[in-house]
Amino acid sequence: MSATASQKVPRAVGDRIFSGAALAAGLFIMLALAGVFFFLALEGWPGLSAPELIYRPATDFWSYVGPLVFGTTLAAVLALVIALPFAIGIALFISHYAPRRLATPIGYVIDLLAAVPSVVYGLWGGKALSQAILPVQGWFYDHLGFLPFFKGPPSATGRTMLTAGVVLAIMILPIITAISREVFAQTPRLHQEAALALGATRWEMVRMTVFPYGRSGVVSAVMLGLGRALGETMAVAMVLSASPVVTLNLISTTNPATIASNIASSYKEATPDKQAVLIATGLVLFAFTFAVNFLARWVAGRGERRLNR
């Protein structure tokens, strides 16, 4: 009896310590987020009613931030459209198709892409990719110029929204791939073997068992990648030749700016009033990104609840 009791006490103490540490970490994150929000709100509040001169060429804050929100959303959605098929395909190849001796190094390479600093992607995109993509932009203009995305005229420098979208797609590819790979690998082996035993091909097995099981995890991965693309700063600022406009044209010299890149390029030389305006746009980006991640958790939780029914 005494020996058993003495073995249970340290375990209970350890559980309490771990529980308290986890609770403290969660509260710390919440306090940090609240601190960021209150800082942005207090410092950016004067920017909502600054003199009209500060907002030029706009006339007020909302007409100033509107094109920036549009550019931020356009760049992030474009990156997601480009990255998602590759990310899902790579994750599925690593988890279910590639032999282990090939899947392991590919997984390492994908994970290492996430460790590359964004400024490196920006340098590569502005110097190399912008020139390499010129023939692609010309082809889009010649064959798909009737679409608003490619009506041109194409930029001679290649520093366009299309280039920025490709750079962002490469940056968010490791996030979506890594999470999707882990989710796909957690699919119950019995479900897969049962599908194969009933005569399903490997693709039919993936479609009927792997995708339904990993749907909520993939949605979370996509939303996390979208959040990364929404907040990216240096890569977009170094690639995109932007102006405060609203346009869907992805290959012309006129490109909408993003909130993060606008703050990075304008904050250093801004007056105090202009800095308040930029901080207020940061508050808008913070709220927008928070809403995206909140939506991701809601969608993922809804998928898990349906799966557990």
N, C-alpha and C positions, 0 to 999 in steps of 0.2 A: 504493500500500500504506500509506504513512504517513498519507495524508489519511483513508483509510477507518478506520484504527486510531484516529486522533484523534477521529473522529466517534462511534465506539463507546464510548469511555471515559466521556464525560459521561453517556451514556445508561445505562451500567451503574452508575455512581455514583448517578444519580438513582433507579434501580430499588432499589438497596440502601437508600438513605435512605428511600424510600417504604415499603419492606418493614419496615424497622426502626421507622418511625413508626407504622405500622399495628399491629405487634406490641406496641409500647409502649402504644398506646391500648387494645388488648384486655386486656393485663395490668393496666392501670390500672383498667379497669372491673371486672375480677375482684377486684382488691384492694379496691376500694370496696365491692363487694357483701359480700366477706368481712368488711370492717370493720364494716359495718352489722349483719351477722349476729352478730358477736362482741360488739358493743356491746349489742344487744338481749338476747343470751343472758346476759351478765354482769350487766347492770342488772336484767333481768327475772327472773333465777333466784330471788331471794328472794320474788318474788310468787307462786311456785308453792306455797309453804308458809306464807303469811301467816296471822295469826290469823283465826279464823272471822268475827269482827266485820267485817273488811275486805270480805268477800265478800257481805255481806247485800244482798238477801234470799237469796242462794245460801249454800251451806255450805262449798264448796271451790272451787278455781280452775276445774276442768273444768265444774262446774255453773254457774259464773259466765260462762265464755267460750262455753259451748255455745249459749245463746240469741243471743249476739252473732254467732257464726259463721252461725247459721241466718238471722238478719236480714240479714247481709252477702250471703249467697248468694241469698236471696229477692229483695233489691233489685236485685242485678246480673243475675240471670236474667230478672226482669221487664223491666228496661231492655233487655236483649238481645232478648227476644221482641217488644217494641214497635219497636225500632230496626232490626232486621235486614231485615224486608221493605222498609221505606222506603229503607234504605241500598243494598240490592242493586238496587232499582228505579231509584233516582236514578243510581247508577253506570252501570247499563246504558243508561239514557236518554242520559246524557252521552256515553258511548263509542260508541253504535251507532245511536241514533235521532234525537237533536237535531241540527239544523244547527249548524255551527261558530260562527256569530255568536250563537247562543243557548247552546250548550254551554259556551263559554269563560266568560261572566259567571256562569253557574250554578255552574261549578266554583270560581270565585273566592269566591263567597258561601259555599259549603260549606266551603272551606278557612278562611275567616275565622271561621266558627263555632268552630273549634278554638282560636282566639286569645282568645275571650271568657273572662275570669276566672271561676272557679267561684263566687266570691262573688256575682257579678252574676246567674248562674243561680239561686243560692239566694234572692236578694232577689226576683227575678221569680217564682220558684216559690212562695215563702211569701206574697207579697202579692197577686199577680195570678192565677196559675194555680190556687192553692188555692180561690179563689172561683169561677173560671170552671168548675172541674171538678165543682162541687157538683151541678148537674143530671145530669151523667153518672153520678156515684155513685148518685144517686137512681134513675136508670133501671136501673142494674145491680141495685140492691137490689129494685126492683119486679119485674123480669122474670127475673133470674138469681139471686135470693136463695137458691134451693135448692142452689147451689154453695157450697163452703166459702170460696171467694175473695170472695164478695159477700153473705154472710149477714147483714152489718151488726150493729147498726143503723148507718146511715151517719153519719159525723162531720159536725158542724155547722160546723166550721172549715175542712174540706177538707185539713188537714195530715195526710195519710195516706200509707201505703205506696204507694198508686196514684199519688199526686202525685209522690212521690219517684222512683218508677220512670219516670214521664214525663220528669222533669227529667234524670235520668241518661241516658235514651234520647236526648234531644236533645244531651247532652254527648258521647256516644260515636258519634253519627251521623257526624260529619265524619271520624273515624278509619277507620271501616269503609268509608265511601263512597270516600274518597280512595284507599285501598289497592286496593279492588275495582275502581275505575275504571281504575287503572294496569294491573292484571292483565288486565282485559278488553281493554284497548287493545293488549296485547301478543300477542293471539291471532294466529297466522300468517294473513296475508291470503289465501294460497293455499287454506287449509282452508276459509275462509268462502266464497270464490268457487267452490270445488268443490262445496260444499253447495248454493249457489244455482244453479249450473249443472245440478245433478241434479234441479232442480225444487222444492227446499225453499223454504218461505216464510221470511221474515226471522226469525220466532220459532223455527221449526224449525232454522234455521241457528244461532241463538243456543243453543238447547238441545243441539244435537249437536256444536258446535265450541267455543263460547265458554265455556260452563259446565264441560265436562270439562277444558279447558285451564287454566281459572282456579280449579279446585276447591281446590288446596292454598293458593293465595294468599288466597282468600276465607276459608278456615279460619284462616289466620294473622291476617287482619284481624279476624275475629270474636273470636278469643282475645285480641288486643290490646285490643279494645274492652271485653271482659269484664274484663280486668285493670285497665283504667281505672275501670270501674264498681265493682270490688271495693275499690279504694283511695280512692275519692272521699270527701272529708271535709266541707268547709264547706257545699256545696250540700245534702247530706243533713241535716246538723246544723241548718241554717236552715229546712228544709222540714218535717222529720219530727218529730212529737210522739211520742217513743219511750219505751218501758219495757222492762225485761228479761223479755220473754215470748216464747213460741213459739206463733205463730198464723199461719194462712194467710189470714186475713181482711184484705183489702186496703183496705177502705173504712171501718173502724170507728175509734173513738177510741183503741183499744189497738193499738199497732204495735210490732213488734220493733225494737230498736236495731241499728245496725251497729257493727263494731269501730272504724272510723275516727271516726265521729261520736261514739261514746262516749268515746274518748280526747280528742277536741277539747273536748267539753263538760265533762269531769270533771277534766282534768289540772291546770288552773290552781289550783284550790282543794284538790287532793288532798294528803293527808299523805304522808310518805316511803314508808310501807308501801303505801298506795293507789297511789302513782306506780309502785312496783315491779310491782304487779298490772297496771296499765295498760300498762307497757312489755312485760310478758309477753304480754298480748293482742296487742300490736304484733308480737311475734315470731311468734305464731300467724298473723297476717295476712300477714306477710312470707313464711312458709313456704307458706301457702295460695296466695298470688299467684305465688310461684316455681314451685309445682307446676303451676298453670294454664298459665303460659308455657312450661314444659318440655313439657307435654302438647301445646301448640300446635305447638312446633317438631317434635316427634316425628310428629304427624299430618301436618304440612306436608311434612316430609321423606319420609314414607311415600308421600304422593300424588305427589311429584316422582319418586320411584324407580319407581312404577308407570307414570307417564307416559313415562319414558325407556326402558322395556323394549321 
